Amino acid sequence: TRGRAPYDAILTHGFVVDTSGKKISKSDQGSAGKSAKPMTADHYYNKYGGDMVRLWVSSVDYQNEVPFSEELFQQTSESYRRIRNTFRVLLGNLHDAGPEVRCSSFSVSDFTLIDRWILERLYVVTKECIEAYAAYDFRRVFTVVNSFLATDLSALYIDITKDRMYCDAADSPRRRATQASIREITETLCKLLAPILAFTADEAWEHLGHSDSVHLQLFPQPNPAFAGTEATTAVEELLKVRAVIQQAIEKARQEKLIGANLEATVNLTLPETGFKSPVLNDLPTLQEFFILSDLRVTRGTELAAEVSVCEHAKCERCWRHLPDVGTHEQHPTLCGRCEGAVG
């Protein structure tokens, strides 16, 4: 009637169907030959909560028919638990860091390699999620965030930085820079997940110390300071080395030679060709990244790792086997870093 459609865009979706491909609707409830299980949204909202229903919706390909059953719905709870548990760990690591501890308070050179890597990954994740929201591709948001949480955060970043978070002095520059990275990650995830996990994101936002709602915030913008890929390239090289080291450690563990990574001395051979990243000459960074007490690096013909039992004494605080344990008169059972941390 006005020479144009009464909307700027239109979004269509397929039917929700049961596992046999038959359409599900409210009118089917109690009908002959139909499943007696409830299929209305309020049943799942009352049983699992609104965030779980919204997360399930974001996880499906709505442009085609959507298979559904209570068993399939329950699988979403695994993803939700991962998200909630990751928020809990991130918030726990910020327990002694106020809102002033944030990335804008540091220069890029203040961050270690693993911090720069996770912030480069966060830049990519933020960019991809914002583009996905603009295209109404909610499944893409679900997939990108899920992968970031499981692969980058839980399996690598949180595991590698655990030592510095627990054992560095509370106000050490390295620990504070990591907490700034964690705040950036947590605030960004809250904003990116707010349209999907409306209650969970707001709850985490409140625990960050904010008095307003996350739903009053704009979407985050990718941090241009971490738009590069230098750290990402270096870490990708380290991950190739890590895979070989872990195979050798697992073999030693099965042979009852060692129990944990920190009990091992690893003799690492790097090929003469390739593996040219400068970080490969930074032994402390390598030991932290591979979670090792003792690492010895040489060059040879191929990538290989051999494991033996570390002969150094064990620090009772950080559990690393280090040569200076036993040399400190005031704290003979601690390493130098831990002695400095406890005072």
Secondary structure in CASP SS format (residue, H / E / C, confidence):
PFRMAT SS
TARGET T0000
AUTHOR 0000-0000-0000
METHOD secondary structure of the structure
MODEL  1
T C 1.00
R C 1.00
G C 1.00
R C 1.00
A C 1.00
P C 1.00
Y C 1.00
D C 1.00
A C 1.00
I C 1.00
L C 1.00
T C 1.00
H C 1.00
G C 1.00
F C 1.00
V E 1.00
V E 1.00
D C 1.00
T C 1.00
S C 1.00
G C 1.00
K C 1.00
K E 1.00
I C 1.00
S C 1.00
K H 1.00
S H 1.00
D H 1.00
Q C 1.00
G C 1.00
S C 1.00
A C 1.00
G C 1.00
K C 1.00
S C 1.00
A C 1.00
K C 1.00
P C 1.00
M C 1.00
T C 1.00
A H 1.00
D H 1.00
H H 1.00
Y H 1.00
Y H 1.00
N H 1.00
K H 1.00
Y H 1.00
G C 1.00
G H 1.00
D H 1.00
M H 1.00
V H 1.00
R H 1.00
L H 1.00
W H 1.00
V H 1.00
S H 1.00
S H 1.00
V C 1.00
D C 1.00
Y C 1.00
Q C 1.00
N C 1.00
E C 1.00
V E 1.00
P E 1.00
F C 1.00
S C 1.00
E H 1.00
E H 1.00
L H 1.00
F H 1.00
Q H 1.00
Q H 1.00
T H 1.00
S H 1.00
E H 1.00
S H 1.00
Y H 1.00
R H 1.00
R H 1.00
I H 1.00
R H 1.00
N H 1.00
T H 1.00
F H 1.00
R H 1.00
V H 1.00
L H 1.00
L H 1.00
G H 1.00
N C 1.00
L C 1.00
H C 1.00
D C 1.00
A C 1.00
G C 1.00
P C 1.00
E C 1.00
V C 1.00
R C 1.00
C H 1.00
S H 1.00
S H 1.00
F C 1.00
S C 1.00
V H 1.00
S H 1.00
D H 1.00
F C 1.00
T C 1.00
L H 1.00
I H 1.00
D H 1.00
R H 1.00
W H 1.00
I H 1.00
L H 1.00
E H 1.00
R H 1.00
L H 1.00
Y H 1.00
V H 1.00
V H 1.00
T H 1.00
K H 1.00
E H 1.00
C H 1.00
I H 1.00
E H 1.00
A H 1.00
Y H 1.00
A H 1.00
A C 1.00
Y C 1.00
D C 1.00
F H 1.00
R H 1.00
R H 1.00
V H 1.00
F H 1.00
T H 1.00
V H 1.00
V H 1.00
N H 1.00
S H 1.00
F H 1.00
L H 1.00
A H 1.00
T H 1.00
D H 1.00
L H 1.00
S H 1.00
A H 1.00
L H 1.00
Y H 1.00
I H 1.00
D H 1.00
I H 1.00
T H 1.00
K H 1.00
D H 1.00
R H 1.00
M H 1.00
Y H 1.00
C H 1.00
D C 1.00
A C 1.00
A C 1.00
D C 1.00
S C 1.00
P H 1.00
R H 1.00
R H 1.00
R H 1.00
A H 1.00
T H 1.00
Q H 1.00
A H 1.00
S H 1.00
I H 1.00
R H 1.00
E H 1.00
I H 1.00
T H 1.00
E H 1.00
T H 1.00
L H 1.00
C H 1.00
K H 1.00
L H 1.00
L H 1.00
A C 1.00
P C 1.00
I C 1.00
L C 1.00
A H 1.00
F H 1.00
T H 1.00
A H 1.00
D H 1.00
E H 1.00
A H 1.00
W H 1.00
E H 1.00
H H 1.00
L C 1.00
G C 1.00
H C 1.00
S C 1.00
D C 1.00
S C 1.00
V H 1.00
H H 1.00
L H 1.00
Q C 1.00
L C 1.00
F C 1.00
P C 1.00
Q C 1.00
P C 1.00
N C 1.00
P H 1.00
A H 1.00
F H 1.00
A C 1.00
G C 1.00
T C 1.00
E H 1.00
A H 1.00
T H 1.00
T H 1.00
A H 1.00
V H 1.00
E H 1.00
E H 1.00
L H 1.00
L H 1.00
K H 1.00
V H 1.00
R H 1.00
A H 1.00
V H 1.00
I H 1.00
Q H 1.00
Q H 1.00
A H 1.00
I H 1.00
E H 1.00
K H 1.00
A H 1.00
R H 1.00
Q H 1.00
E C 1.00
K C 1.00
L C 1.00
I C 1.00
G C 1.00
A C 1.00
N H 1.00
L H 1.00
E H 1.00
A E 1.00
T E 1.00
V E 1.00
N E 1.00
L E 1.00
T E 1.00
L E 1.00
P E 1.00
E C 1.00
T C 1.00
G C 1.00
F C 1.00
K C 1.00
S C 1.00
P H 1.00
V H 1.00
L H 1.00
N H 1.00
D C 1.00
L H 1.00
P H 1.00
T H 1.00
L H 1.00
Q H 1.00
E H 1.00
F H 1.00
F H 1.00
I C 1.00
L C 1.00
S C 1.00
D E 1.00
L E 1.00
R E 1.00
V E 1.00
T E 1.00
R E 1.00
G E 1.00
T C 1.00
E C 1.00
L C 1.00
A E 1.00
A E 1.00
E E 1.00
V E 1.00
S E 1.00
V E 1.00
C C 1.00
E C 1.00
H C 1.00
A E 1.00
K E 1.00
C C 1.00
E C 1.00
R C 1.00
C C 1.00
W C 1.00
R C 1.00
H E 1.00
L E 1.00
P C 1.00
D C 1.00
V C 1.00
G C 1.00
T C 1.00
H C 1.00
E C 1.00
Q C 1.00
H C 1.00
P C 1.00
T C 1.00
L C 1.00
C C 1.00
G H 1.00
R H 1.00
C H 1.00
E H 1.00
G H 1.00
A H 1.00
V H 1.00
G C 1.00
END
